[in-house]
Amino acid sequence: MNGIRKYLGSALVGATAALIGATAFAQGSAEVMKPSAEIAALPGVALNETLAATLPDSVKSAGVLKVATDLTPPISFHGESGGLVGIDADLAAALGVILGVEVRMTDVGAGAAIVPSIMSRRFDVSISGINDDPELEKQVDVIDYMYDATTIMTIQGNPLGIAAMADLCGRKVAVPVGTFQNRLVTAASEKCETPMEIMSLPKMPDVLQAVRTGRADATVNGYATSVYTTANQVGNGKGLEALPDIRLAVGYLGMLTAKDNAELRDTLVAALQQMVDAGGYKAIMEKWGLGPLAVETVKVNDAASMPVE
């Protein structure tokens, strides 16, 4: 983990080449994730009939893997053509090749909708860069597929001089509803002499816009996303700035499956590990500037092993 901490600050140098385009692709519509020639040619991205045979009957009979996501650049976002792009889109397409199924990926619009959609089996799996934590693991199984951390974002220049979570006491802090960051901020506020004014908003773009326009003083957000957003300013209002010296809750991002769907969970873990061992997974991570956040072993429900900060 020391290596992860060391390199987090430069993790997204290569990601600035990816541009955020118009969101022409309709929210709630399923998009078939077809691998590009680049992804299909990566080592480990090849049909594994043995693994395909271990898929649940419901997926095998339909020939379709239903995937939920929401927009968190560079993890998953709409590209210039309006379709879904990002590291999760590439991983989803690669999984479809390995397992011999069509992958249909849907932007559900808000992170808070992800867990209920998996528990209800509306979707088979979420690939959406959700922070793993022990509370989440009580509801769903979490496939830990990359590292991340949490940091603070303010408007550019950090005029309030925020240098730690305690500096948010008495401030307006925007966070998405039902997320790890929301729980982190709520717990931190309880330790404040003057509590934070927490603004719980439905979507991450709404959260960022609240800070840009001055309705909120700051947000607490994933490290990779925050650094990317700093480099790729989008939206009305003032620019945003990640505070790279603040690294909270170093841990995993996870794919989610239902607790009663161990067959699918284990098949996905094996398929991801095939890509990890062959090198295709690392190539996808590096494509999006996230190579330093790559895992060497795909684990399940491993949040408790991470350091408490």
Contacts in CASP RR format, 6 or more apart in sequence:
PFRMAT RR
TARGET T0000
AUTHOR 0000-0000-0000
METHOD contacts of the structure
MODEL  1
MNGIRKYLGSALVGATAALIGATAFAQGSAEVMKPSAEIAALPGVALNET
LAATLPDSVKSAGVLKVATDLTPPISFHGESGGLVGIDADLAAALGVILG
VEVRMTDVGAGAAIVPSIMSRRFDVSISGINDDPELEKQVDVIDYMYDAT
TIMTIQGNPLGIAAMADLCGRKVAVPVGTFQNRLVTAASEKCETPMEIMS
LPKMPDVLQAVRTGRADATVNGYATSVYTTANQVGNGKGLEALPDIRLAV
GYLGMLTAKDNAELRDTLVAALQQMVDAGGYKAIMEKWGLGPLAVETVKV
NDAASMPVE
1 147 0 8 1.000
1 250 0 8 1.000
1 306 0 8 1.000
1 307 0 8 1.000
3 292 0 8 1.000
4 147 0 8 1.000
4 149 0 8 1.000
4 250 0 8 1.000
4 292 0 8 1.000
4 293 0 8 1.000
5 149 0 8 1.000
5 247 0 8 1.000
5 250 0 8 1.000
7 292 0 8 1.000
8 149 0 8 1.000
8 223 0 8 1.000
8 224 0 8 1.000
8 227 0 8 1.000
8 244 0 8 1.000
8 247 0 8 1.000
8 292 0 8 1.000
8 293 0 8 1.000
9 223 0 8 1.000
9 227 0 8 1.000
9 244 0 8 1.000
10 292 0 8 1.000
11 223 0 8 1.000
11 224 0 8 1.000
11 227 0 8 1.000
11 289 0 8 1.000
11 290 0 8 1.000
11 291 0 8 1.000
11 292 0 8 1.000
11 293 0 8 1.000
12 74 0 8 1.000
12 224 0 8 1.000
12 227 0 8 1.000
12 228 0 8 1.000
12 231 0 8 1.000
12 288 0 8 1.000
12 289 0 8 1.000
12 290 0 8 1.000
13 289 0 8 1.000
14 288 0 8 1.000
14 289 0 8 1.000
15 74 0 8 1.000
15 228 0 8 1.000
15 231 0 8 1.000
15 232 0 8 1.000
15 288 0 8 1.000
15 289 0 8 1.000
15 290 0 8 1.000
16 228 0 8 1.000
16 231 0 8 1.000
16 232 0 8 1.000
18 73 0 8 1.000
18 74 0 8 1.000
18 85 0 8 1.000
18 86 0 8 1.000
18 232 0 8 1.000
18 288 0 8 1.000
19 79 0 8 1.000
19 80 0 8 1.000
19 232 0 8 1.000
20 73 0 8 1.000
20 77 0 8 1.000
20 78 0 8 1.000
20 79 0 8 1.000
20 232 0 8 1.000
20 234 0 8 1.000
21 78 0 8 1.000
21 79 0 8 1.000
21 80 0 8 1.000
21 82 0 8 1.000
22 78 0 8 1.000
22 79 0 8 1.000
22 80 0 8 1.000
22 82 0 8 1.000
23 71 0 8 1.000
23 78 0 8 1.000
23 82 0 8 1.000
24 78 0 8 1.000
24 81 0 8 1.000
24 82 0 8 1.000
24 83 0 8 1.000
25 31 0 8 1.000
25 78 0 8 1.000
25 82 0 8 1.000
25 83 0 8 1.000
25 84 0 8 1.000
25 107 0 8 1.000
27 107 0 8 1.000
27 108 0 8 1.000
27 109 0 8 1.000
28 106 0 8 1.000
28 107 0 8 1.000
28 108 0 8 1.000
28 109 0 8 1.000
29 106 0 8 1.000
29 107 0 8 1.000
30 66 0 8 1.000
30 104 0 8 1.000
30 105 0 8 1.000
30 106 0 8 1.000
31 83 0 8 1.000
31 84 0 8 1.000
31 104 0 8 1.000
31 105 0 8 1.000
31 106 0 8 1.000
32 102 0 8 1.000
32 103 0 8 1.000
32 104 0 8 1.000
32 105 0 8 1.000
33 67 0 8 1.000
33 84 0 8 1.000
33 89 0 8 1.000
33 92 0 8 1.000
33 93 0 8 1.000
33 96 0 8 1.000
33 103 0 8 1.000
33 104 0 8 1.000
33 105 0 8 1.000
34 93 0 8 1.000
35 45 0 8 1.000
35 90 0 8 1.000
35 93 0 8 1.000
35 94 0 8 1.000
35 96 0 8 1.000
35 97 0 8 1.000
36 93 0 8 1.000
39 45 0 8 1.000
39 90 0 8 1.000
39 93 0 8 1.000
39 94 0 8 1.000
39 97 0 8 1.000
39 284 0 8 1.000
40 97 0 8 1.000
42 94 0 8 1.000
42 275 0 8 1.000
42 278 0 8 1.000
42 279 0 8 1.000
42 280 0 8 1.000
42 283 0 8 1.000
42 284 0 8 1.000
43 278 0 8 1.000
43 279 0 8 1.000
43 280 0 8 1.000
43 283 0 8 1.000
44 98 0 8 1.000
44 274 0 8 1.000
44 275 0 8 1.000
44 277 0 8 1.000
44 278 0 8 1.000
44 279 0 8 1.000
44 280 0 8 1.000
45 94 0 8 1.000
45 97 0 8 1.000
45 98 0 8 1.000
45 275 0 8 1.000
45 280 0 8 1.000
46 97 0 8 1.000
46 98 0 8 1.000
47 97 0 8 1.000
47 98 0 8 1.000
47 99 0 8 1.000
47 100 0 8 1.000
48 98 0 8 1.000
48 99 0 8 1.000
48 271 0 8 1.000
48 274 0 8 1.000
51 98 0 8 1.000
51 99 0 8 1.000
51 267 0 8 1.000
51 270 0 8 1.000
51 271 0 8 1.000
51 274 0 8 1.000
52 60 0 8 1.000
52 98 0 8 1.000
52 99 0 8 1.000
52 100 0 8 1.000
52 101 0 8 1.000
53 60 0 8 1.000
54 263 0 8 1.000
54 266 0 8 1.000
54 267 0 8 1.000
54 270 0 8 1.000
55 99 0 8 1.000
55 101 0 8 1.000
55 263 0 8 1.000
55 264 0 8 1.000
55 267 0 8 1.000
56 261 0 8 1.000
56 263 0 8 1.000
56 264 0 8 1.000
59 65 0 8 1.000
59 101 0 8 1.000
59 124 0 8 1.000
59 264 0 8 1.000
60 101 0 8 1.000
63 100 0 8 1.000
63 101 0 8 1.000
63 102 0 8 1.000
64 101 0 8 1.000
64 102 0 8 1.000
64 103 0 8 1.000
64 104 0 8 1.000
65 95 0 8 1.000
65 96 0 8 1.000
65 99 0 8 1.000
65 101 0 8 1.000
65 102 0 8 1.000
65 103 0 8 1.000
65 104 0 8 1.000
65 124 0 8 1.000
65 125 0 8 1.000
66 104 0 8 1.000
66 106 0 8 1.000
66 122 0 8 1.000
66 123 0 8 1.000
66 124 0 8 1.000
66 125 0 8 1.000
67 92 0 8 1.000
67 103 0 8 1.000
67 104 0 8 1.000
67 105 0 8 1.000
67 106 0 8 1.000
67 123 0 8 1.000
67 124 0 8 1.000
67 125 0 8 1.000
67 126 0 8 1.000
67 127 0 8 1.000
68 105 0 8 1.000
68 106 0 8 1.000
68 108 0 8 1.000
68 113 0 8 1.000
68 114 0 8 1.000
68 117 0 8 1.000
68 118 0 8 1.000
68 122 0 8 1.000
68 123 0 8 1.000
68 125 0 8 1.000
68 126 0 8 1.000
68 127 0 8 1.000
68 128 0 8 1.000
69 76 0 8 1.000
69 84 0 8 1.000
69 88 0 8 1.000
69 89 0 8 1.000
69 105 0 8 1.000
69 106 0 8 1.000
69 107 0 8 1.000
69 108 0 8 1.000
69 126 0 8 1.000
69 127 0 8 1.000
69 128 0 8 1.000
70 76 0 8 1.000
70 107 0 8 1.000
70 108 0 8 1.000
70 109 0 8 1.000
70 110 0 8 1.000
70 111 0 8 1.000
70 113 0 8 1.000
70 114 0 8 1.000
70 128 0 8 1.000
70 203 0 8 1.000
70 204 0 8 1.000
71 77 0 8 1.000
71 78 0 8 1.000
71 107 0 8 1.000
71 109 0 8 1.000
71 203 0 8 1.000
71 204 0 8 1.000
71 205 0 8 1.000
72 128 0 8 1.000
72 129 0 8 1.000
72 204 0 8 1.000
72 225 0 8 1.000
73 86 0 8 1.000
73 225 0 8 1.000
73 228 0 8 1.000
73 229 0 8 1.000
73 232 0 8 1.000
74 86 0 8 1.000
74 87 0 8 1.000
74 224 0 8 1.000
74 225 0 8 1.000
74 228 0 8 1.000
74 288 0 8 1.000
74 289 0 8 1.000
74 290 0 8 1.000
75 86 0 8 1.000
75 87 0 8 1.000
75 88 0 8 1.000
75 128 0 8 1.000
75 129 0 8 1.000
75 224 0 8 1.000
75 225 0 8 1.000
75 253 0 8 1.000
76 84 0 8 1.000
76 85 0 8 1.000
76 86 0 8 1.000
76 87 0 8 1.000
76 88 0 8 1.000
76 89 0 8 1.000
76 107 0 8 1.000
76 127 0 8 1.000
76 128 0 8 1.000
76 129 0 8 1.000
77 84 0 8 1.000
77 85 0 8 1.000
77 86 0 8 1.000
78 84 0 8 1.000
78 85 0 8 1.000
78 107 0 8 1.000
79 85 0 8 1.000
84 105 0 8 1.000
84 107 0 8 1.000
86 288 0 8 1.000
87 146 0 8 1.000
87 284 0 8 1.000
87 285 0 8 1.000
87 287 0 8 1.000
87 288 0 8 1.000
87 290 0 8 1.000
88 105 0 8 1.000
88 127 0 8 1.000
88 128 0 8 1.000
88 129 0 8 1.000
89 105 0 8 1.000
90 284 0 8 1.000
90 287 0 8 1.000
90 288 0 8 1.000
91 127 0 8 1.000
91 145 0 8 1.000
91 272 0 8 1.000
91 275 0 8 1.000
91 281 0 8 1.000
91 284 0 8 1.000
92 103 0 8 1.000
92 105 0 8 1.000
92 127 0 8 1.000
93 103 0 8 1.000
94 275 0 8 1.000
94 280 0 8 1.000
94 284 0 8 1.000
95 103 0 8 1.000
95 268 0 8 1.000
95 271 0 8 1.000
95 272 0 8 1.000
96 102 0 8 1.000
96 103 0 8 1.000
98 271 0 8 1.000
98 274 0 8 1.000
98 275 0 8 1.000
99 267 0 8 1.000
99 271 0 8 1.000
105 127 0 8 1.000
106 123 0 8 1.000
108 114 0 8 1.000
108 117 0 8 1.000
109 203 0 8 1.000
110 176 0 8 1.000
110 177 0 8 1.000
110 202 0 8 1.000
110 203 0 8 1.000
111 128 0 8 1.000
111 130 0 8 1.000
111 176 0 8 1.000
111 177 0 8 1.000
111 178 0 8 1.000
111 179 0 8 1.000
111 203 0 8 1.000
111 204 0 8 1.000
112 176 0 8 1.000
112 177 0 8 1.000
112 178 0 8 1.000
112 179 0 8 1.000
112 202 0 8 1.000
114 126 0 8 1.000
114 128 0 8 1.000
114 130 0 8 1.000
114 256 0 8 1.000
115 126 0 8 1.000
115 136 0 8 1.000
115 139 0 8 1.000
115 140 0 8 1.000
115 256 0 8 1.000
117 123 0 8 1.000
117 126 0 8 1.000
118 125 0 8 1.000
118 126 0 8 1.000
118 140 0 8 1.000
118 256 0 8 1.000
118 257 0 8 1.000
118 258 0 8 1.000
119 139 0 8 1.000
119 140 0 8 1.000
119 258 0 8 1.000
119 259 0 8 1.000
121 258 0 8 1.000
121 261 0 8 1.000
124 257 0 8 1.000
124 261 0 8 1.000
124 264 0 8 1.000
125 255 0 8 1.000
125 256 0 8 1.000
125 257 0 8 1.000
125 264 0 8 1.000
125 268 0 8 1.000
126 255 0 8 1.000
126 256 0 8 1.000
127 255 0 8 1.000
128 255 0 8 1.000
128 256 0 8 1.000
129 146 0 8 1.000
129 148 0 8 1.000
129 253 0 8 1.000
129 254 0 8 1.000
129 255 0 8 1.000
130 136 0 8 1.000
130 142 0 8 1.000
130 179 0 8 1.000
130 180 0 8 1.000
130 253 0 8 1.000
130 254 0 8 1.000
130 256 0 8 1.000
131 148 0 8 1.000
131 150 0 8 1.000
131 179 0 8 1.000
131 180 0 8 1.000
131 181 0 8 1.000
131 222 0 8 1.000
131 249 0 8 1.000
131 251 0 8 1.000
131 252 0 8 1.000
131 253 0 8 1.000
131 254 0 8 1.000
132 142 0 8 1.000
132 144 0 8 1.000
132 251 0 8 1.000
132 252 0 8 1.000
132 253 0 8 1.000
132 254 0 8 1.000
132 301 0 8 1.000
132 302 0 8 1.000
132 303 0 8 1.000
133 180 0 8 1.000
133 183 0 8 1.000
133 303 0 8 1.000
134 303 0 8 1.000
134 304 0 8 1.000
135 183 0 8 1.000
136 142 0 8 1.000
136 180 0 8 1.000
136 256 0 8 1.000
136 303 0 8 1.000
137 301 0 8 1.000
137 303 0 8 1.000
139 259 0 8 1.000
140 256 0 8 1.000
140 257 0 8 1.000
140 258 0 8 1.000
140 259 0 8 1.000
141 256 0 8 1.000
141 257 0 8 1.000
141 258 0 8 1.000
141 259 0 8 1.000
141 261 0 8 1.000
141 262 0 8 1.000
141 265 0 8 1.000
141 300 0 8 1.000
141 301 0 8 1.000
142 252 0 8 1.000
142 254 0 8 1.000
142 255 0 8 1.000
142 256 0 8 1.000
142 300 0 8 1.000
142 301 0 8 1.000
142 302 0 8 1.000
142 303 0 8 1.000
143 254 0 8 1.000
143 255 0 8 1.000
143 256 0 8 1.000
143 257 0 8 1.000
143 265 0 8 1.000
143 268 0 8 1.000
143 269 0 8 1.000
143 272 0 8 1.000
143 298 0 8 1.000
143 299 0 8 1.000
143 300 0 8 1.000
144 252 0 8 1.000
144 253 0 8 1.000
144 254 0 8 1.000
144 295 0 8 1.000
144 298 0 8 1.000
144 299 0 8 1.000
144 300 0 8 1.000
144 301 0 8 1.000
144 302 0 8 1.000
144 303 0 8 1.000
145 252 0 8 1.000
145 253 0 8 1.000
145 254 0 8 1.000
145 255 0 8 1.000
145 272 0 8 1.000
145 295 0 8 1.000
145 298 0 8 1.000
146 252 0 8 1.000
146 253 0 8 1.000
146 254 0 8 1.000
146 285 0 8 1.000
146 290 0 8 1.000
146 293 0 8 1.000
146 294 0 8 1.000
146 295 0 8 1.000
147 250 0 8 1.000
147 251 0 8 1.000
147 252 0 8 1.000
147 253 0 8 1.000
147 293 0 8 1.000
147 294 0 8 1.000
147 295 0 8 1.000
148 222 0 8 1.000
148 223 0 8 1.000
148 224 0 8 1.000
148 250 0 8 1.000
148 251 0 8 1.000
148 252 0 8 1.000
148 253 0 8 1.000
148 293 0 8 1.000
149 222 0 8 1.000
149 223 0 8 1.000
149 247 0 8 1.000
149 248 0 8 1.000
149 249 0 8 1.000
149 250 0 8 1.000
149 251 0 8 1.000
150 180 0 8 1.000
150 181 0 8 1.000
150 184 0 8 1.000
150 220 0 8 1.000
150 221 0 8 1.000
150 222 0 8 1.000
150 223 0 8 1.000
150 247 0 8 1.000
150 248 0 8 1.000
150 249 0 8 1.000
151 220 0 8 1.000
151 221 0 8 1.000
151 222 0 8 1.000
151 223 0 8 1.000
151 226 0 8 1.000
151 242 0 8 1.000
151 243 0 8 1.000
151 244 0 8 1.000
151 246 0 8 1.000
151 247 0 8 1.000
151 248 0 8 1.000
152 162 0 8 1.000
152 165 0 8 1.000
152 168 0 8 1.000
152 218 0 8 1.000
152 219 0 8 1.000
152 220 0 8 1.000
152 221 0 8 1.000
152 242 0 8 1.000
152 243 0 8 1.000
152 246 0 8 1.000
153 208 0 8 1.000
153 211 0 8 1.000
153 218 0 8 1.000
153 219 0 8 1.000
153 220 0 8 1.000
153 221 0 8 1.000
153 226 0 8 1.000
153 229 0 8 1.000
153 230 0 8 1.000
153 240 0 8 1.000
153 241 0 8 1.000
153 242 0 8 1.000
153 243 0 8 1.000
154 160 0 8 1.000
154 161 0 8 1.000
154 162 0 8 1.000
154 211 0 8 1.000
154 217 0 8 1.000
154 218 0 8 1.000
154 240 0 8 1.000
154 241 0 8 1.000
154 243 0 8 1.000
155 211 0 8 1.000
155 212 0 8 1.000
155 214 0 8 1.000
155 238 0 8 1.000
155 239 0 8 1.000
155 240 0 8 1.000
155 241 0 8 1.000
156 238 0 8 1.000
156 239 0 8 1.000
156 240 0 8 1.000
156 241 0 8 1.000
157 241 0 8 1.000
158 241 0 8 1.000
158 243 0 8 1.000
160 167 0 8 1.000
160 171 0 8 1.000
160 217 0 8 1.000
160 218 0 8 1.000
161 167 0 8 1.000
162 168 0 8 1.000
162 171 0 8 1.000
162 217 0 8 1.000
162 218 0 8 1.000
162 243 0 8 1.000
163 243 0 8 1.000
163 245 0 8 1.000
163 246 0 8 1.000
164 246 0 8 1.000
165 188 0 8 1.000
165 220 0 8 1.000
165 246 0 8 1.000
165 248 0 8 1.000
166 188 0 8 1.000
166 191 0 8 1.000
166 192 0 8 1.000
168 185 0 8 1.000
168 188 0 8 1.000
168 189 0 8 1.000
168 192 0 8 1.000
168 196 0 8 1.000
168 217 0 8 1.000
168 218 0 8 1.000
168 220 0 8 1.000
169 189 0 8 1.000
169 192 0 8 1.000
169 193 0 8 1.000
169 194 0 8 1.000
169 195 0 8 1.000
169 196 0 8 1.000
170 192 0 8 1.000
170 194 0 8 1.000
170 195 0 8 1.000
170 196 0 8 1.000
170 197 0 8 1.000
171 196 0 8 1.000
171 197 0 8 1.000
171 217 0 8 1.000
171 218 0 8 1.000
172 196 0 8 1.000
172 197 0 8 1.000
172 199 0 8 1.000
172 215 0 8 1.000
172 216 0 8 1.000
172 217 0 8 1.000
172 218 0 8 1.000
173 185 0 8 1.000
173 189 0 8 1.000
173 196 0 8 1.000
173 197 0 8 1.000
173 198 0 8 1.000
173 199 0 8 1.000
173 216 0 8 1.000
173 217 0 8 1.000
173 218 0 8 1.000
173 219 0 8 1.000
173 220 0 8 1.000
174 199 0 8 1.000
174 201 0 8 1.000
174 206 0 8 1.000
174 207 0 8 1.000
174 210 0 8 1.000
174 211 0 8 1.000
174 215 0 8 1.000
174 216 0 8 1.000
174 218 0 8 1.000
174 219 0 8 1.000
175 181 0 8 1.000
175 182 0 8 1.000
175 185 0 8 1.000
175 198 0 8 1.000
175 199 0 8 1.000
175 200 0 8 1.000
175 201 0 8 1.000
175 207 0 8 1.000
175 219 0 8 1.000
175 220 0 8 1.000
175 221 0 8 1.000
176 182 0 8 1.000
176 200 0 8 1.000
176 201 0 8 1.000
176 202 0 8 1.000
176 203 0 8 1.000
176 204 0 8 1.000
176 206 0 8 1.000
176 207 0 8 1.000
177 200 0 8 1.000
177 201 0 8 1.000
177 202 0 8 1.000
178 200 0 8 1.000
180 249 0 8 1.000
181 219 0 8 1.000
181 220 0 8 1.000
181 221 0 8 1.000
181 222 0 8 1.000
182 198 0 8 1.000
182 200 0 8 1.000
184 220 0 8 1.000
184 248 0 8 1.000
184 249 0 8 1.000
185 196 0 8 1.000
185 198 0 8 1.000
185 220 0 8 1.000
186 198 0 8 1.000
188 196 0 8 1.000
189 195 0 8 1.000
189 196 0 8 1.000
189 198 0 8 1.000
199 207 0 8 1.000
199 210 0 8 1.000
199 215 0 8 1.000
199 216 0 8 1.000
201 207 0 8 1.000
201 210 0 8 1.000
204 221 0 8 1.000
204 225 0 8 1.000
207 216 0 8 1.000
207 219 0 8 1.000
207 221 0 8 1.000
208 219 0 8 1.000
208 229 0 8 1.000
208 235 0 8 1.000
208 240 0 8 1.000
209 235 0 8 1.000
209 236 0 8 1.000
210 216 0 8 1.000
210 219 0 8 1.000
211 217 0 8 1.000
211 218 0 8 1.000
211 219 0 8 1.000
211 240 0 8 1.000
212 235 0 8 1.000
212 236 0 8 1.000
212 237 0 8 1.000
212 238 0 8 1.000
212 239 0 8 1.000
212 240 0 8 1.000
213 236 0 8 1.000
213 237 0 8 1.000
213 238 0 8 1.000
214 238 0 8 1.000
220 248 0 8 1.000
221 229 0 8 1.000
221 242 0 8 1.000
223 242 0 8 1.000
223 247 0 8 1.000
224 290 0 8 1.000
224 293 0 8 1.000
226 242 0 8 1.000
227 242 0 8 1.000
227 244 0 8 1.000
229 240 0 8 1.000
229 242 0 8 1.000
230 240 0 8 1.000
230 241 0 8 1.000
230 242 0 8 1.000
233 239 0 8 1.000
233 240 0 8 1.000
247 309 0 8 1.000
248 309 0 8 1.000
249 306 0 8 1.000
249 309 0 8 1.000
250 306 0 8 1.000
250 307 0 8 1.000
250 309 0 8 1.000
251 303 0 8 1.000
251 306 0 8 1.000
252 295 0 8 1.000
252 299 0 8 1.000
252 302 0 8 1.000
252 303 0 8 1.000
252 306 0 8 1.000
255 268 0 8 1.000
257 264 0 8 1.000
257 265 0 8 1.000
257 268 0 8 1.000
265 300 0 8 1.000
269 298 0 8 1.000
269 300 0 8 1.000
272 281 0 8 1.000
272 298 0 8 1.000
273 297 0 8 1.000
273 298 0 8 1.000
275 281 0 8 1.000
275 284 0 8 1.000
276 282 0 8 1.000
276 294 0 8 1.000
276 295 0 8 1.000
276 296 0 8 1.000
276 297 0 8 1.000
276 298 0 8 1.000
281 294 0 8 1.000
282 291 0 8 1.000
282 294 0 8 1.000
285 291 0 8 1.000
285 293 0 8 1.000
285 294 0 8 1.000
END
